[in-house]
Amino acid sequence: MTRPPTTAQVAQMIVYSLKQSPEGQWSVCRSGFSLFSDLRLGPAITLAREVARDEHARSGRSVCVEMPGPESSIRLAQYARPEPIPLVAAA
């Protein structure tokens, strides 16, 4: 039996990142480790989004996919549970 994730686990974002090699190929990475490599950009983005979506579905944690941009990271996808809507008492 699996337990639901704690608030601390849900609050921490898991980041999958795309990294380009000097040869121009792309890798899908997590925590600095390459999970998949030698990909063209399009398939790398598709695979990273699929892996992130699966991670979110399995764990319920917030997950995103990022790639390097000219000045900062570009977020390509984000999977997160919606924030609960506060209930307002009727007057």
Phi and psi in degrees as GROMACS dihedral restraints (atoms count N, CA, C in turn):
[ dihedral_restraints ]
;  ai    aj    ak    al  type     phi  dphi    fc
    3     4     5     6     1   -96.6    20    10
    4     5     6     7     1   145.7    20    10
    6     7     8     9     1   -91.2    20    10
    7     8     9    10     1   149.5    20    10
    9    10    11    12     1   -67.9    20    10
   10    11    12    13     1   152.2    20    10
   12    13    14    15     1   -64.4    20    10
   13    14    15    16     1   147.9    20    10
   15    16    17    18     1   -76.1    20    10
   16    17    18    19     1   167.2    20    10
   18    19    20    21     1   -59.7    20    10
   19    20    21    22     1   -39.2    20    10
   21    22    23    24     1   -64.8    20    10
   22    23    24    25     1   -39.6    20    10
   24    25    26    27     1   -66.1    20    10
   25    26    27    28     1   -42.3    20    10
   27    28    29    30     1   -67.7    20    10
   28    29    30    31     1   -36.0    20    10
   30    31    32    33     1   -68.6    20    10
   31    32    33    34     1   -26.2    20    10
   33    34    35    36     1   -85.3    20    10
   34    35    36    37     1   121.6    20    10
   36    37    38    39     1   -80.4    20    10
   37    38    39    40     1   131.5    20    10
   39    40    41    42     1   -89.5    20    10
   40    41    42    43     1   131.7    20    10
   42    43    44    45     1  -117.8    20    10
   43    44    45    46     1   122.1    20    10
   45    46    47    48     1   -99.9    20    10
   46    47    48    49     1   132.8    20    10
   48    49    50    51     1  -125.4    20    10
   49    50    51    52     1   152.1    20    10
   51    52    53    54     1  -101.8    20    10
   52    53    54    55     1   133.2    20    10
   54    55    56    57     1  -127.2    20    10
   55    56    57    58     1   137.4    20    10
   57    58    59    60     1   -98.0    20    10
   58    59    60    61     1   135.1    20    10
   60    61    62    63     1   -83.0    20    10
   61    62    63    64     1   164.0    20    10
   63    64    65    66     1   -58.9    20    10
   64    65    66    67     1   -26.0    20    10
   66    67    68    69     1   -80.7    20    10
   67    68    69    70     1    -7.2    20    10
   69    70    71    72     1    97.4    20    10
   70    71    72    73     1    -1.5    20    10
   72    73    74    75     1   -83.8    20    10
   73    74    75    76     1   161.9    20    10
   75    76    77    78     1  -116.5    20    10
   76    77    78    79     1   150.7    20    10
   78    79    80    81     1  -124.3    20    10
   79    80    81    82     1   149.0    20    10
   81    82    83    84     1  -100.8    20    10
   82    83    84    85     1   123.0    20    10
   84    85    86    87     1  -124.1    20    10
   85    86    87    88     1   155.9    20    10
   87    88    89    90     1  -143.0    20    10
   88    89    90    91     1   130.1    20    10
   90    91    92    93     1    54.4    20    10
   91    92    93    94     1    36.1    20    10
   93    94    95    96     1    82.2    20    10
   94    95    96    97     1    -2.2    20    10
   96    97    98    99     1  -105.3    20    10
   97    98    99   100     1   134.2    20    10
   99   100   101   102     1   -76.8    20    10
  100   101   102   103     1   124.4    20    10
  102   103   104   105     1   -94.1    20    10
  103   104   105   106     1   -37.2    20    10
  105   106   107   108     1  -140.1    20    10
  106   107   108   109     1   142.3    20    10
  108   109   110   111     1  -141.7    20    10
  109   110   111   112     1   174.6    20    10
  111   112   113   114     1    59.5    20    10
  112   113   114   115     1    44.3    20    10
  114   115   116   117     1  -110.3    20    10
  115   116   117   118     1   153.6    20    10
  117   118   119   120     1   -76.4    20    10
  118   119   120   121     1   162.8    20    10
  120   121   122   123     1   -59.6    20    10
  121   122   123   124     1   -49.7    20    10
  123   124   125   126     1   -56.5    20    10
  124   125   126   127     1   -54.1    20    10
  126   127   128   129     1   -62.2    20    10
  127   128   129   130     1   -32.5    20    10
  129   130   131   132     1   -64.8    20    10
  130   131   132   133     1   -43.1    20    10
  132   133   134   135     1   -63.7    20    10
  133   134   135   136     1   -46.3    20    10
  135   136   137   138     1   -59.8    20    10
  136   137   138   139     1   -45.8    20    10
  138   139   140   141     1   -66.3    20    10
  139   140   141   142     1   -42.8    20    10
  141   142   143   144     1   -61.8    20    10
  142   143   144   145     1   -42.4    20    10
  144   145   146   147     1   -65.5    20    10
  145   146   147   148     1   -39.2    20    10
  147   148   149   150     1   -64.6    20    10
  148   149   150   151     1   -44.8    20    10
  150   151   152   153     1   -63.6    20    10
  151   152   153   154     1   -42.5    20    10
  153   154   155   156     1   -65.6    20    10
  154   155   156   157     1   -42.8    20    10
  156   157   158   159     1   -62.1    20    10
  157   158   159   160     1   -42.3    20    10
  159   160   161   162     1   -64.5    20    10
  160   161   162   163     1   -43.8    20    10
  162   163   164   165     1   -57.8    20    10
  163   164   165   166     1   -45.5    20    10
  165   166   167   168     1   -63.9    20    10
  166   167   168   169     1   -43.7    20    10
  168   169   170   171     1   -63.6    20    10
  169   170   171   172     1   -39.0    20    10
  171   172   173   174     1   -74.4    20    10
  172   173   174   175     1   -43.1    20    10
  174   175   176   177     1  -101.5    20    10
  175   176   177   178     1   -22.7    20    10
  177   178   179   180     1    78.0    20    10
  178   179   180   181     1     1.9    20    10
  180   181   182   183     1   -83.2    20    10
  181   182   183   184     1   159.4    20    10
  183   184   185   186     1   -74.9    20    10
  184   185   186   187     1   133.4    20    10
  186   187   188   189     1  -137.0    20    10
  187   188   189   190     1   142.5    20    10
  189   190   191   192     1  -138.4    20    10
  190   191   192   193     1   163.5    20    10
  192   193   194   195     1  -120.9    20    10
  193   194   195   196     1   129.2    20    10
  195   196   197   198     1  -131.7    20    10
  196   197   198   199     1   154.2    20    10
  198   199   200   201     1  -136.0    20    10
  199   200   201   202     1   157.7    20    10
  201   202   203   204     1   -68.3    20    10
  202   203   204   205     1   138.6    20    10
  204   205   206   207     1  -115.1    20    10
  205   206   207   208     1  -179.4    20    10
  207   208   209   210     1   -62.0    20    10
  208   209   210   211     1   -34.2    20    10
  210   211   212   213     1  -123.7    20    10
  211   212   213   214     1   -24.2    20    10
  213   214   215   216     1  -157.5    20    10
  214   215   216   217     1   176.9    20    10
  216   217   218   219     1   -68.2    20    10
  217   218   219   220     1   147.2    20    10
  219   220   221   222     1  -108.6    20    10
  220   221   222   223     1   121.4    20    10
  222   223   224   225     1   -81.8    20    10
  223   224   225   226     1   118.6    20    10
  225   226   227   228     1   -92.9    20    10
  226   227   228   229     1   -27.7    20    10
  228   229   230   231     1  -158.2    20    10
  229   230   231   232     1   152.4    20    10
  231   232   233   234     1  -147.3    20    10
  232   233   234   235     1   131.0    20    10
  234   235   236   237     1  -122.3    20    10
  235   236   237   238     1   116.7    20    10
  237   238   239   240     1  -147.5    20    10
  238   239   240   241     1   150.2    20    10
  240   241   242   243     1   -69.8    20    10
  241   242   243   244     1   139.1    20    10
  243   244   245   246     1   -65.2    20    10
  244   245   246   247     1   145.9    20    10
  246   247   248   249     1   -65.3    20    10
  247   248   249   250     1   140.1    20    10
  249   250   251   252     1   -63.5    20    10
  250   251   252   253     1   140.3    20    10
  252   253   254   255     1   -86.6    20    10
  253   254   255   256     1   123.3    20    10
  255   256   257   258     1   -66.6    20    10
  256   257   258   259     1   140.3    20    10
  258   259   260   261     1   -82.3    20    10
  259   260   261   262     1   136.9    20    10
  261   262   263   264     1  -110.5    20    10
  262   263   264   265     1   128.8    20    10
  264   265   266   267     1   -70.6    20    10
  265   266   267   268     1   139.3    20    10
  267   268   269   270     1   -71.0    20    10
  268   269   270   271     1   142.1    20    10
